[in-house]
Amino acid sequence: MKRRVLITAALATMMFALVASAQFAGGLGTLSGSVLDEQGKPVADASVTIQTSDGLRPHAAHTDSNGHFEFTRFEAGQYDVRAYSNKVFSDWSKRVVIRPKKTTEITLRLSPTAK
């Protein structure tokens, strides 16, 4: 009985690891979103930075006239994202998940008190 429980636990752990790794393995995804000011209005030409959650591989983009940005063909995984315009930042959006062949949508709000 004890052996059966151990085998079942080991199989469950292996299945969980396989599912978790397959979730991010071998695919590219897109991060899309908007940058808004404190009043909720779109911010044109804001800088948006995306980097891996360990602080590596930073990339930048700018919002269009409607405050929209997009990062395409990004390796699936977890990223941190932040916006900046006229010396005002948004808070970091931490561990934003990009999934293979999917588009993740976020909204970043600029705030003078952002950290």
C-alpha positions in Angstrom: 0.0 0.0 0.0 2.8 2.4 1.0 4.6 1.7 -2.3 1.5 2.3 -4.3 1.0 5.7 -2.7 4.7 6.6 -3.4 4.4 5.5 -7.0 1.1 7.5 -7.5 2.7 10.6 -5.9 5.7 10.3 -8.1 3.6 9.9 -11.3 1.4 12.9 -10.3 4.5 15.0 -9.8 6.0 14.0 -13.1 2.7 14.8 -14.9 2.5 18.2 -13.3 6.0 19.0 -14.4 5.3 17.9 -17.9 2.1 20.0 -18.1 3.9 23.1 -16.6 6.8 22.8 -19.0 4.6 22.2 -22.0 2.7 25.3 -21.2 5.7 27.5 -22.1 7.8 25.3 -24.3 8.5 25.9 -27.9 6.3 28.8 -28.8 6.1 32.5 -29.4 3.3 34.8 -28.2 2.3 38.4 -28.1 1.9 41.0 -25.4 -0.5 43.8 -26.2 -2.0 46.6 -24.2 -2.6 50.2 -23.4 -1.0 52.9 -21.3 -3.4 55.3 -19.5 -2.8 58.4 -17.4 -4.3 59.0 -14.0 -7.6 60.1 -15.4 -7.8 56.9 -17.6 -7.0 58.7 -20.9 -4.7 57.0 -23.4 -1.1 58.2 -23.4 0.5 58.6 -26.9 4.2 58.0 -27.4 4.8 56.5 -23.9 7.8 54.1 -23.6 6.9 50.6 -22.6 9.7 48.2 -21.3 9.4 44.5 -21.1 12.0 42.2 -19.5 12.3 38.7 -18.2 11.2 38.4 -14.6 14.9 38.0 -13.7 15.7 41.4 -15.1 17.3 40.2 -18.3 16.7 40.8 -22.0 14.9 44.2 -21.9 13.0 45.4 -24.9 11.2 48.7 -25.5 8.3 50.0 -27.6 6.3 53.2 -27.8 2.5 53.6 -27.7 0.6 54.8 -30.8 -1.7 57.8 -30.8 -4.3 55.7 -29.0 -2.0 54.6 -26.2 -1.7 51.1 -27.6 1.5 49.0 -27.7 2.4 45.5 -28.9 5.3 43.1 -28.5 5.1 40.3 -31.0 6.9 37.0 -31.4 8.1 36.8 -27.8 9.3 33.6 -26.3 6.6 32.2 -24.0 7.4 32.8 -20.3 7.0 35.3 -17.5 7.9 39.0 -18.0 7.8 42.2 -16.1 6.4 45.3 -17.9 6.4 49.0 -17.1 5.5 52.2 -18.9 7.0 55.7 -18.7 6.0 59.1 -20.1 7.1 62.7 -19.2 8.9 61.6 -16.0 5.9 59.6 -14.8 6.0 55.8 -14.5 3.5 53.0 -14.0 4.1 50.3 -11.4 5.8 47.2 -12.7 3.4 44.6 -13.8 5.2 41.5 -12.5 5.2 38.0 -13.9 3.0 38.7 -16.9 2.6 35.4 -18.7 3.0 35.2 -22.4 1.7 31.9 -23.8 2.6 30.3 -27.1 0.4 31.4 -30.0 -1.7 33.6 -27.7 -2.1 37.3 -27.1 -1.9 38.5 -23.5 -3.6 41.9 -22.9 -2.6 44.3 -20.1 -3.3 47.9 -19.1 -0.6 50.1 -17.5 -1.5 53.2 -15.6 0.9 56.0 -15.1 1.1 57.4 -11.6 3.4 59.9 -9.9 3.6 57.6 -6.9 4.5 54.5 -8.9 7.4 52.4 -7.6 
